[in-house]
Amino acid sequence: MGANLLPFNAAARLQARAQQKNMSPLAQLDRLLESIIQELTLRIVVPRLSEFDSVWDTANSICDRYQIKSISSSR
């Protein structure tokens, strides 16, 4: 998982590991899951953000056309 880390990410992980020594196993798991989600977001979602915006706009226009109420507030 850490093979393609940028230098600032590697430094942040080293600091996090030093802090994890005093953490409970549940807190360590929570931090690990948060890190995994953040990394997935950066690698998958961010490069495709313009595609997401296009899909979002299309979905909104379909909802408007069929007068479907939005389930969330507008972005």
C-alpha positions as CSV (number, residue, x, y, z in Angstrom):
1,M,0.0,0.0,0.0
2,G,2.8,2.4,0.7
3,A,4.9,1.8,-2.4
4,N,3.9,4.9,-4.3
5,L,3.9,7.4,-1.4
6,L,4.8,11.0,-2.0
7,P,7.5,12.2,0.5
8,F,5.0,14.3,2.6
9,N,2.7,11.3,2.8
10,A,5.5,9.1,4.0
11,A,6.5,11.6,6.7
12,A,2.9,11.9,7.9
13,R,2.7,8.1,8.2
14,L,5.9,8.0,10.2
15,Q,4.5,10.6,12.6
16,A,1.2,8.7,12.8
17,R,3.0,5.5,13.7
18,A,4.8,7.2,16.5
19,Q,1.5,8.5,17.9
20,Q,-0.1,5.0,17.5
21,K,2.1,3.5,20.2
22,N,-0.1,5.1,22.9
23,M,-3.4,4.3,21.1
24,S,-5.9,1.5,21.8
25,P,-6.3,-1.2,19.2
26,L,-9.8,0.1,18.3
27,A,-8.4,3.7,17.9
28,Q,-5.6,2.3,15.7
29,L,-8.1,0.5,13.5
30,D,-10.2,3.6,13.2
31,R,-7.2,5.6,12.1
32,L,-6.2,3.0,9.6
33,L,-9.6,2.8,8.1
34,E,-9.7,6.6,7.9
35,S,-6.3,6.6,6.1
36,I,-7.5,3.9,3.6
37,I,-10.6,5.9,2.8
38,Q,-8.6,9.1,2.3
39,E,-6.1,7.4,0.1
40,L,-8.9,5.8,-2.0
41,T,-10.5,9.2,-2.4
42,L,-7.3,10.8,-3.5
43,R,-6.6,8.0,-6.0
44,I,-10.0,7.4,-7.4
45,V,-12.5,10.2,-6.9
46,V,-10.3,13.3,-7.3
47,P,-9.0,12.5,-10.8
48,R,-12.6,11.9,-11.9
49,L,-14.1,14.9,-10.2
50,S,-15.0,16.5,-13.5
51,E,-16.8,13.3,-14.6
52,F,-18.7,13.2,-11.3
53,D,-19.8,16.8,-11.9
54,S,-21.1,15.9,-15.3
55,V,-23.1,13.0,-13.9
56,W,-24.4,15.2,-11.1
57,D,-25.6,17.8,-13.6
58,T,-27.2,15.2,-15.8
59,A,-29.0,13.6,-12.8
60,N,-30.2,17.1,-11.7
61,S,-31.6,17.8,-15.2
62,I,-33.4,14.5,-15.2
63,C,-34.9,15.2,-11.8
64,D,-36.0,18.7,-13.1
65,R,-37.5,17.2,-16.2
66,Y,-39.6,14.7,-14.4
67,Q,-40.2,17.1,-11.4
68,I,-38.5,14.8,-8.9
69,K,-37.6,16.4,-5.7
70,S,-34.0,16.3,-4.8
71,I,-33.1,14.2,-1.8
72,S,-30.1,16.3,-1.0
73,S,-29.3,20.0,-1.2
74,S,-27.7,21.4,-4.4
75,R,-23.9,21.2,-4.6
